[in-house]
């Protein structure tokens, strides 16, 4: 998984006798516990004379360990903060987006309808090790007009669950029942899921989500080519027009729709990835770490998009390692631990403490 890859990359860097350590979004795929351990390690290395440059969009982490903070926007240095009294999140955000942001999460009036997706007794075995369960009798539901979160530590099985639902794109010996609008469905492949209006926005946009060597135009229409083609012929003008509309809607900063996706910033790549799946016209969106490694301004735009989607009656399942994000956006939160759902918390009962308590209690029970 991406999180364990991240830890391996950090270990690789630390294994060398470094004097200057540059970390680019090192905690983007890590949970709170692992992130805190890494920050403590940076402070320990500092006491040993090692200098670290930490590039991150997690403002609380920067404030915790940094001696100086340089804010960059649109490729230019905006300012450098040296007084720790200026290290508050509101002050840093102002420099990043060029204005005050009084609310990190846009308000939403929830209008929740009937059940759109229900999964019961869902069991999935590891892709390679057929005797190892990664999801163990998982049950949950998702309603129209609702944002539901899944929280858990690294290795809890969240991504494996999402991918197995999305046309069995992960795992083997998948069992259990899945109903969409009350009809039991059995997907054999990803195409079946897309045809039934379910999409999955991967946590690994560069590896699994986008074709980096291709243009924004090609990536945007990839999941719904029949809409811009006749028989086997793609209508390039229609494809360009559609991509231009999504470029404006998502505020993608680029030179044009023919620009290579690999040359875009992380935030703009994420917007192209979301455009690709929105063009598939889904009713259920599974978002796996949808704001990983992007700045606070782009995050707010994606949160606003999520609110717009559920206001149209669509359903969103959000997987995130950032608890404040889940707490700020979700109507309900499921807690997953070691492949099992161990708690379901309504918005008013959810907090970082109750989520961690659920995980710890489940660990004791095991």
C-alpha positions as CSV (number, residue, x, y, z in Angstrom):
1,X,0.0,0.0,0.0
2,X,1.0,3.7,-0.5
3,X,1.4,4.2,3.3
4,X,3.9,1.4,3.8
5,X,5.7,2.5,0.6
6,X,6.0,5.9,2.2
7,X,7.5,4.4,5.4
8,X,9.9,2.3,3.4
9,X,11.1,5.4,1.4
10,X,11.6,7.3,4.7
11,X,13.6,4.4,6.2
12,X,15.7,4.3,3.0
13,X,16.6,8.0,3.4
14,X,17.4,7.7,7.1
15,X,19.6,4.6,6.5
16,X,22.2,6.9,4.9
17,X,24.5,9.1,7.0
18,X,22.5,12.3,6.0
19,X,23.3,15.8,7.2
20,X,20.4,17.4,5.2
21,X,17.1,15.6,4.9
22,X,14.5,16.8,2.5
23,X,11.0,15.3,3.0
24,X,8.3,16.0,0.5
25,X,4.8,15.3,2.0
26,X,6.3,12.5,4.1
27,X,3.1,12.0,6.2
28,X,0.6,12.3,3.3
29,X,-0.3,8.6,3.4
30,X,0.3,8.0,7.1
31,X,-2.2,7.9,10.0
32,X,-1.9,10.2,13.0
33,X,0.1,7.8,15.1
34,X,2.8,7.1,12.5
35,X,2.9,10.8,11.5
36,X,3.6,11.8,15.1
37,X,6.4,9.2,15.4
38,X,8.0,10.7,12.3
39,X,7.8,14.2,13.7
40,X,9.4,13.1,16.9
41,X,12.2,11.5,14.9
42,X,12.8,14.7,13.0
43,X,13.2,16.6,16.4
44,X,15.6,13.8,17.5
45,X,17.7,14.2,14.3
46,X,17.7,18.0,14.8
47,X,19.3,17.5,18.3
48,X,22.0,15.4,16.5
49,X,22.8,18.2,14.1
50,X,20.7,17.0,11.1
51,X,18.9,19.7,9.2
52,X,15.5,18.9,7.7
53,X,13.4,20.6,5.1
54,X,9.8,19.5,5.5
55,X,7.4,20.2,2.6
56,X,3.9,19.5,3.8
57,X,0.3,20.7,3.6
58,X,-0.4,19.4,7.1
59,X,-0.1,22.7,8.8
60,X,-0.3,21.5,12.4
61,X,2.7,19.2,11.8
62,X,4.8,22.1,10.3
63,X,3.9,24.3,13.3
64,X,4.9,21.6,15.7
65,X,8.5,21.0,14.4
66,X,9.6,23.9,12.3
67,X,12.0,26.7,13.3
68,X,11.1,28.7,10.2
69,X,8.3,28.5,7.7
70,X,8.5,29.6,4.1
71,X,5.2,29.9,2.2
72,X,5.2,29.4,-1.6
73,X,2.3,30.1,-3.9
74,X,2.2,29.8,-7.7
75,X,6.0,29.1,-7.8
76,X,7.0,32.2,-5.9
77,X,8.1,32.8,-2.3
78,X,5.4,34.7,-0.5
79,X,7.0,35.1,2.9
80,X,9.1,33.5,5.5
81,X,7.8,33.3,9.1
82,X,10.5,33.2,11.8
83,X,8.5,34.3,14.9
84,X,6.8,31.2,16.4
85,X,3.9,33.4,17.4
86,X,3.0,33.6,13.7
87,X,3.0,29.8,13.3
88,X,-0.8,29.5,13.8
89,X,-2.8,27.7,11.1
90,X,-4.9,30.7,10.3
91,X,-1.8,32.8,9.7
92,X,-0.2,30.2,7.4
93,X,-3.4,29.7,5.5
94,X,-3.7,33.4,4.8
95,X,-0.2,33.3,3.2
96,X,-1.0,30.2,1.2
97,X,-4.3,31.3,-0.3
98,X,-3.9,35.0,-0.2
99,X,-6.9,35.7,2.0
100,X,-8.5,34.8,5.4
101,X,-10.2,31.5,5.6
102,X,-12.6,31.4,8.6
103,X,-13.8,27.9,7.9
104,X,-11.7,25.0,6.6
105,X,-14.8,23.1,5.6
106,X,-17.7,24.6,3.7
107,X,-21.1,24.4,5.4
108,X,-23.6,21.9,4.2
109,X,-27.3,21.3,4.8
110,X,-27.7,17.6,4.6
111,X,-30.8,16.2,2.9
112,X,-30.4,12.5,3.3
113,X,-32.6,10.1,1.4
114,X,-32.9,6.3,1.1
115,X,-30.2,3.8,1.0
116,X,-28.2,3.9,-2.3
117,X,-25.5,1.3,-1.5
118,X,-25.6,-1.5,1.1
119,X,-22.8,-4.0,1.7
120,X,-23.4,-7.0,4.0
121,X,-21.0,-9.7,5.3
122,X,-18.3,-8.6,2.8
123,X,-15.2,-10.8,3.1
124,X,-12.1,-10.4,0.9
125,X,-8.8,-12.4,0.9
126,X,-5.4,-11.0,0.1
127,X,-4.5,-10.6,-3.6
128,X,-1.4,-12.9,-3.2
129,X,-1.8,-14.8,0.1
130,X,-5.1,-16.6,-0.3
131,X,-5.4,-17.6,3.4
132,X,-5.1,-14.1,4.7
133,X,-8.3,-12.1,5.2
134,X,-8.1,-8.3,4.6
135,X,-11.9,-7.7,5.0
136,X,-13.8,-9.8,7.5
137,X,-17.6,-9.8,7.3
138,X,-17.8,-6.1,6.8
139,X,-21.2,-4.5,6.7
140,X,-22.1,-0.8,6.0
141,X,-24.6,1.3,4.1
142,X,-24.6,4.6,2.3
143,X,-27.6,6.9,1.7
144,X,-28.4,9.4,-1.0
145,X,-27.3,12.9,-0.2
146,X,-24.9,11.6,2.4
147,X,-21.1,11.8,3.0
148,X,-20.0,8.7,5.0
149,X,-16.4,8.4,6.2
150,X,-14.2,5.4,7.0
151,X,-11.5,5.9,9.5
152,X,-8.8,3.5,10.6
153,X,-5.1,3.0,11.0
154,X,-2.7,1.9,8.2
155,X,-3.4,-1.7,7.3
156,X,-7.0,-1.6,8.6
157,X,-8.3,-2.8,5.1
158,X,-10.0,0.4,4.0
159,X,-8.5,0.7,0.5
160,X,-8.8,-3.1,0.0
161,X,-12.5,-2.8,0.9
162,X,-13.1,0.0,-1.5
163,X,-11.3,-1.6,-4.4
164,X,-13.0,-5.0,-3.9
165,X,-16.4,-3.2,-4.1
166,X,-15.3,-1.4,-7.3
167,X,-15.6,-4.3,-9.6
168,X,-13.4,-6.7,-7.7
169,X,-10.3,-4.6,-8.6
170,X,-8.6,-6.0,-5.5
171,X,-8.5,-9.4,-3.7
172,X,-9.7,-12.9,-4.3
173,X,-12.5,-15.1,-3.0
174,X,-14.7,-12.0,-2.5
175,X,-18.0,-12.9,-0.8
176,X,-21.0,-11.1,0.7
177,X,-23.9,-9.2,-0.8
178,X,-24.1,-5.7,-2.3
179,X,-27.3,-4.0,-3.2
180,X,-27.7,-0.8,-5.1
181,X,-31.1,1.0,-4.7
182,X,-32.4,-2.3,-3.3
183,X,-31.2,-4.5,-6.1
184,X,-28.6,-7.1,-5.4
185,X,-25.6,-6.7,-7.7
186,X,-22.7,-8.9,-8.6
187,X,-19.8,-7.2,-10.4
188,X,-17.3,-9.3,-12.3
189,X,-15.1,-6.4,-13.4
190,X,-14.5,-2.6,-13.1
191,X,-16.7,-2.0,-16.2
192,X,-19.7,-3.5,-14.4
193,X,-19.2,-1.1,-11.5
194,X,-18.9,2.0,-13.8
195,X,-22.0,0.9,-15.8
196,X,-23.9,0.7,-12.5
197,X,-22.8,4.3,-11.6
198,X,-20.2,3.4,-8.9
199,X,-16.7,4.9,-9.3
200,X,-13.5,4.8,-7.2
201,X,-11.0,7.7,-6.9
202,X,-7.8,6.0,-6.0
203,X,-5.4,7.2,-3.3
204,X,-2.5,6.6,-5.7
205,X,-3.3,9.1,-8.5
206,X,0.1,8.8,-10.2
207,X,0.3,5.0,-10.1
208,X,-3.3,3.9,-10.6
209,X,-5.5,7.0,-11.3
210,X,-3.9,8.9,-14.2
211,X,-1.9,8.2,-17.4
212,X,0.8,10.8,-16.6
213,X,2.3,10.7,-20.1
214,X,-1.0,11.6,-21.7
215,X,-2.9,14.9,-21.9
216,X,-5.6,16.3,-19.7
217,X,-8.0,15.7,-22.5
218,X,-7.2,12.0,-22.8
219,X,-7.4,11.5,-19.0
220,X,-10.6,13.4,-18.5
221,X,-12.7,11.3,-20.9
222,X,-11.0,7.9,-20.3
223,X,-13.7,6.4,-18.1
224,X,-16.6,7.3,-20.4
225,X,-15.3,7.2,-24.0
226,X,-18.6,6.2,-25.5
227,X,-19.9,9.6,-24.7
228,X,-17.4,11.3,-26.9
229,X,-17.3,8.7,-29.7
230,X,-19.3,7.2,-32.4
231,X,-18.6,3.5,-33.1
232,X,-14.8,3.3,-32.8
233,X,-14.2,6.9,-33.7
234,X,-13.5,9.5,-31.0
235,X,-14.8,13.0,-31.7
236,X,-11.8,15.1,-30.8
237,X,-13.6,18.4,-30.9
238,X,-16.3,17.1,-28.6
239,X,-13.6,15.7,-26.3
240,X,-11.8,19.0,-26.2
241,X,-15.0,20.8,-25.5
242,X,-16.0,18.5,-22.6
243,X,-12.5,18.7,-21.1
244,X,-12.6,22.5,-21.3
245,X,-15.8,22.5,-19.4
246,X,-14.4,20.4,-16.7
247,X,-11.2,22.4,-16.6
248,X,-13.2,25.5,-15.9
249,X,-15.5,23.8,-13.4
250,X,-12.6,22.3,-11.5
251,X,-10.4,25.3,-11.9
252,X,-7.5,23.3,-13.2
253,X,-4.4,25.5,-13.6
254,X,-2.8,24.5,-16.9
255,X,-1.6,25.8,-20.2
256,X,-4.4,24.0,-22.1
257,X,-6.3,20.7,-22.3
258,X,-3.4,19.2,-24.3
259,X,-0.9,19.7,-21.5
260,X,0.6,16.5,-20.1
261,X,-0.9,15.5,-16.8
262,X,2.5,14.5,-15.4
263,X,3.6,18.2,-15.6
264,X,0.7,19.4,-13.4
265,X,0.9,20.1,-9.6
266,X,-0.5,17.5,-7.3
267,X,-3.6,19.5,-6.6
268,X,-4.3,19.9,-10.3
269,X,-3.6,16.3,-11.0
270,X,-6.2,15.4,-8.3
271,X,-8.7,17.7,-10.0
272,X,-8.2,16.0,-13.4
273,X,-8.7,12.6,-11.6
274,X,-11.9,13.8,-10.1
275,X,-13.0,15.2,-13.5
276,X,-12.4,11.8,-15.1
277,X,-14.7,10.0,-12.7
278,X,-17.4,12.8,-12.7
279,X,-17.5,12.5,-16.4
280,X,-18.6,8.8,-15.9
281,X,-21.8,10.3,-14.3
282,X,-21.7,8.3,-11.1
283,X,-24.4,8.0,-8.4
284,X,-21.9,6.6,-5.8
285,X,-18.4,8.0,-5.4
286,X,-15.8,6.2,-3.3
287,X,-13.1,8.7,-2.6
288,X,-9.8,7.3,-1.2
289,X,-7.6,10.0,0.4
290,X,-9.2,12.6,-2.0
291,X,-7.0,15.5,-0.7
292,X,-3.7,13.7,-0.1
293,X,-0.8,16.0,-0.7
294,X,-2.6,19.1,-1.9
295,X,-2.8,22.6,-0.5
296,X,-5.5,24.0,1.7
297,X,-7.0,26.1,-1.1
298,X,-7.4,23.1,-3.4
299,X,-8.8,21.0,-0.5
300,X,-11.5,23.6,0.1
301,X,-12.5,23.5,-3.6
302,X,-12.7,19.6,-3.5
303,X,-14.8,19.8,-0.3
304,X,-17.1,22.3,-2.0
305,X,-17.4,19.9,-4.9
306,X,-18.3,17.0,-2.6
307,X,-21.0,19.2,-1.0
308,X,-22.4,20.0,-4.5
309,X,-22.5,16.3,-5.4
310,X,-24.5,15.2,-2.3
311,X,-26.8,18.2,-2.7
312,X,-27.7,16.5,-6.1
313,X,-28.6,13.3,-4.3
314,X,-25.4,11.5,-5.0
315,X,-23.6,9.4,-2.3
316,X,-20.0,9.8,-1.2
317,X,-17.9,7.3,0.7
318,X,-14.8,9.1,2.0
319,X,-11.7,7.2,3.2
320,X,-9.2,9.5,4.9
321,X,-6.2,9.3,7.3
322,X,-6.9,12.9,8.3
323,X,-9.4,12.8,11.2
324,X,-10.2,16.5,11.0
325,X,-11.2,16.0,7.4
326,X,-13.6,13.2,8.3
327,X,-15.0,15.1,11.2
328,X,-15.5,18.2,9.2
329,X,-17.1,16.6,6.1
330,X,-19.0,13.4,7.1
331,X,-22.5,12.8,8.3
332,X,-21.5,9.4,9.7
333,X,-18.1,7.7,10.3
334,X,-17.4,4.0,10.3
335,X,-14.3,2.9,12.1
336,X,-12.3,0.0,10.7
337,X,-9.7,-2.0,12.4
338,X,-7.8,-5.2,11.2
339,X,-10.3,-5.8,8.4
340,X,-13.5,-5.4,10.5
341,X,-15.9,-2.6,11.1
342,X,-15.7,-1.9,14.8
343,X,-17.9,1.2,15.2
344,X,-20.4,3.5,13.5
345,X,-20.5,7.0,14.8
346,X,-23.0,9.8,13.9
347,X,-21.5,13.2,13.3
348,X,-22.5,14.5,16.8
349,X,-20.8,11.6,18.6
350,X,-17.7,11.5,16.5
351,X,-14.4,12.9,17.7
352,X,-10.7,12.0,17.4
353,X,-10.9,10.5,20.9
354,X,-14.0,8.3,20.2
355,X,-12.5,7.1,17.0
356,X,-9.2,6.1,18.6
357,X,-11.0,4.6,21.6
358,X,-13.0,2.4,19.2
359,X,-9.8,1.2,17.5
360,X,-8.0,0.5,20.8
361,X,-11.0,-1.3,22.3
362,X,-11.2,-3.5,19.2
363,X,-7.6,-4.3,19.6
364,X,-8.1,-5.4,23.2
365,X,-11.0,-7.6,22.1
366,X,-8.8,-9.3,19.5
